[in-house]
Amino acid sequence: MAQRIGKQTLLLISSPSIIGYAAVGAKQEKIGPLAGYFDYLSDDSSFGEKTWEKSEIFLQKKAIELALQKCGKKEEQMDYLFAGDLLNQCISSAYVARELQTPFFGLYGACSTMSESLCLAGMFVDSKLAEHCIAATSSHFCSAERQFRYPLEYGGQRPPTAQWTVTGSGACVVASSCKAPFLRAVTIGTVTDFGVTDIGNMGAAMAPAAAKTITQFFQDTATKPDDYDLILTGDLGFVGSRLFERLMQEDGYPLANIHNDCGLMIYDRSKQDVHAGGSGCGCAASVLCSFILPQIACQRLKNVLFMATGALMSPTSTQQGESIPGIAHLIHLSAFPYQEEVK
């Protein structure tokens, strides 16, 4: 059973395992530096569908199907599906759940949804409320542009601080197992608002939330950055990552040497026109499921703090002049279960 320590952190004493995981992407991801680690990539960003929204449904469903195949499990063995996306009413996830017929928790944490879904899946398995859970999310460049900015046909110019929404999805199957990667602890974030109003600078809006959550984790666990092999945020991009590192330095937690960001890893900014990097629910999810989890499974990385970040805004709120709040949820991923390392 989970043990609460400090203000916002839960130790998952049974150390649930991610027994299956998969990442799916499209054309832009296929020419990025992590392409070789994806389970499925397509040159066609529509995936043969008639609308961008249906394309995103395909993305998430494909990621879940592949994750289940890789761990030898079936849809009917899943107790709960924790999933969300960026679209109104989380329609991508809802329509995937309609097909799976798995009990469904629809989540909205913006780009933090992958860490939010993994936190909940881990908590359910650790507390014996479920044996198998799926955590998944997705995003699509074209569906996000239509909803949050302008139709692609408009051809609006993006500022240098803007990020490119990843057309991708990641899915994890969480269950009790003796194999890594293990979920060791979770820290649930609080909504943080530094008054940023620029919708072209999501990184700056989310960085304070990331700093607040990870600082709380260090305080709750009495650990420090050097205790971990990698601190991975997503998706702060170039601007947000630099701000995050500066905020952490000011708080007495220098971590520039072990910090990386999913928005900087998934694309090559020198060769791909993505401005400040990648973003979207599918960014952190696909980087985690394609590259990071295999590194933990083979013990190249032993202890990782994964913290996806989200900007909690809508087109209506920004048009009304509202600021953009941020949220960040943290998961301690390890090559070793909690009991083993404690002993």
Secondary structure, DSSP 8 states (H G I E B T S, - for coil): --EEETTTEEE-TT--EEEEEEEEE-HHHHTSTTGGG-SEE-S-TTTT-SSHHHHHHHHHHHHHHHHHHHHT--GGG--EEEEE-SSGGGHHHHHHHHHH---EEEE--GGGHHHHHHHHHHHHHHTTS-SEEEEEEEE-HHHHHHHHS--GGG-----TT--EE--EEEEEEEE--SSS-EEEEEE----B------TT-HHHHHHHHHHHHHHHHHHHHT--GGG-SEEEEES-HHHHHHHHHHHHHHTT---TTTEEEHHHHSS-TTTS--TT-EESHHHHHHHIIIIIHHHHHTTSS-EEEEEEEEE---HHHHHTT----EEEEEEEEESS-HHHHH-
